[in-house]
Amino acid sequence: MIFDFIDGGAEDEVTLRANADAFRRLALRPRRLVDVSRTHQATTILGAPVSTPVLLSPTGLARLTARGGEVAVARAAGRKGTLFTLSTMASSTIEDVRAATDGPLWFQLYMWRDQELVDRLVDRVQTAGYDGLMVAVDVPVVGKRERDLRSGFTLPPRLRARTALDLLRHPRWMREVLAGRPVTFENIADAAPGQVVAVAQYVNQELSNPGATWEDLGRVRSRWSGPLVLKGVMTAEDTERAIDAGMQGIVVSNHGGRQLDGELGALEALPEVLEAARGRVEVYLEGGVRRGSDVVKALALGARACFVGRPYLYGLANGGSAGVEAVIATLMDEIDSTLALVGRPSIDGLDRSVLCPAHPPLLA
Ligand SMILES: Cc1cc2nc3c(=O)[nH]c(=O)nc-3n(C[C@H](O)[C@H](O)[C@H](O)COP(=O)(O)O)c2cc1C
């Protein structure tokens, strides 16, 4: 049930698959006999130094995956020298997560119906000393995630005939998660559900604001004094509007294929957004990144960095904080070896000459 909550996407999962498949549409063009004895992947994100262009996406309810949840993820990100983004839907507090890392830390905000709740969140994040605010604009309503409907996923998870066998097969999870401190939306206690709920239905009925528009972004912009990033942009038009609205960064994202099924894979939308942005803001790619070579391809197209979601949750499920570190380390190793093998020792030297279509015609 929890695996499907993490792994799944909306409806037929066409966009979920497109996110990963898009990377296969690009091939790498290696240069040989270049000195690659030292490779370099450290960079900066809106001025903050990070050891790698692999950043961690916001994911809700990480304590459902493993004890420690978001705190364990933030600690791992800090140890590896990269950025973590805490979700509005987190199951750990804003303050506990800030205490877990000295590294760069952002908060992901939803512009919900209850604007005072949103204001309070922004103030709390500011007081806690977060380095950036990422406003996610791709959830006017929650996408139809059929795996959750099929598995009967609720919060808190419920032991029912349909789920009993699944739960009983995972005694360690039952001991650590189900029997541990109840998992809930820790930062929106006033709005957190008092009873067992289907998360999507609950968010649609109680929280989300399908009436939110670009004008509402002004309220956040004037309240938050730090860097502001918009998550969920897929078109040139929205890129222009995001820049007009005072954003410093844009995350090209379809929410990991969990929202609108049938939109492009995120990588497929990246060139359009980059062209519209014309270097005025940092542009990040999120969705389907599973290998260091995927990161290299996105950077070669022009992205500043990549966010990953599911990969670190799988690491968390397998090995807690150390598991998340292992995932980041694996991606970093793969970036280093890909840089060496394409003959571009530094990410600064990546450009479109590294790329070509994966299936060029063999005969004219
Ligand atoms: C279990 C799960 C929960 C998520 N929760 C949130 C969330 O609360 N807020 C948000 O902006 N994005 C959320 N996302 C989307 C991620 O931030 C990100 O867009 C996505 O995971 C990136 O794709 P990837 O998993 O292929 O790397 C969630 C994703 C997953 C898998």
The ligand as a MOL file (V3000), in Angstrom:
LIG
                    3D

  0  0  0     0  0            999 V3000
M  V30 BEGIN CTAB
M  V30 COUNTS 31 33 0 0 0
M  V30 BEGIN ATOM
M  V30 1 C 5.0230 10.0050 -2.0960 0
M  V30 2 C 5.1230 11.3560 -2.7470 0
M  V30 3 C 4.6000 12.4550 -2.0930 0
M  V30 4 C 4.6980 13.7170 -2.6710 0
M  V30 5 N 4.2400 14.8060 -1.9710 0
M  V30 6 C 4.4110 16.0420 -2.4820 0
M  V30 7 C 4.0400 17.1800 -1.7240 0
M  V30 8 O 3.5670 17.0770 -0.6070 0
M  V30 9 N 4.2400 18.4100 -2.2920 0
M  V30 10 C 4.7770 18.5560 -3.5330 0
M  V30 11 O 4.9340 19.6840 -3.9970 0
M  V30 12 N 5.1520 17.4970 -4.2610 0
M  V30 13 C 4.9800 16.2510 -3.7570 0
M  V30 14 N 5.3850 15.1550 -4.4970 0
M  V30 15 C 5.9950 15.3470 -5.8130 0
M  V30 16 C 7.4960 15.4820 -5.6930 0
M  V30 17 O 7.8430 16.7020 -5.1210 0
M  V30 18 C 8.1700 15.4250 -7.0800 0
M  V30 19 O 7.5010 16.2910 -7.9420 0
M  V30 20 C 8.2190 14.0560 -7.7040 0
M  V30 21 O 8.3860 13.0360 -6.7490 0
M  V30 22 C 9.3780 14.0500 -8.7050 0
M  V30 23 O 9.3850 12.9290 -9.4650 0
M  V30 24 P 10.2950 11.6290 -9.1600 0
M  V30 25 O 9.6340 10.9590 -7.9910 0
M  V30 26 O 10.1630 10.8800 -10.4270 0
M  V30 27 O 11.6830 12.0870 -8.8500 0
M  V30 28 C 5.2850 13.8770 -3.9430 0
M  V30 29 C 5.8100 12.7580 -4.5950 0
M  V30 30 C 5.7400 11.5100 -4.0180 0
M  V30 31 C 6.3330 10.3360 -4.7430 0
M  V30 END ATOM
M  V30 BEGIN BOND
M  V30 1 1 1 2
M  V30 2 1 2 3
M  V30 3 2 2 30
M  V30 4 2 3 4
M  V30 5 1 4 5
M  V30 6 1 4 28
M  V30 7 2 5 6
M  V30 8 1 6 7
M  V30 9 1 6 13
M  V30 10 2 7 8
M  V30 11 1 7 9
M  V30 12 1 9 10
M  V30 13 2 10 11
M  V30 14 1 10 12
M  V30 15 2 12 13
M  V30 16 1 13 14
M  V30 17 1 14 15
M  V30 18 1 14 28
M  V30 19 1 15 16
M  V30 20 1 16 17
M  V30 21 1 16 18
M  V30 22 1 18 19
M  V30 23 1 18 20
M  V30 24 1 20 21
M  V30 25 1 20 22
M  V30 26 1 22 23
M  V30 27 1 23 24
M  V30 28 2 24 25
M  V30 29 1 24 26
M  V30 30 1 24 27
M  V30 31 2 28 29
M  V30 32 1 29 30
M  V30 33 1 30 31
M  V30 END BOND
M  V30 END CTAB
M  END
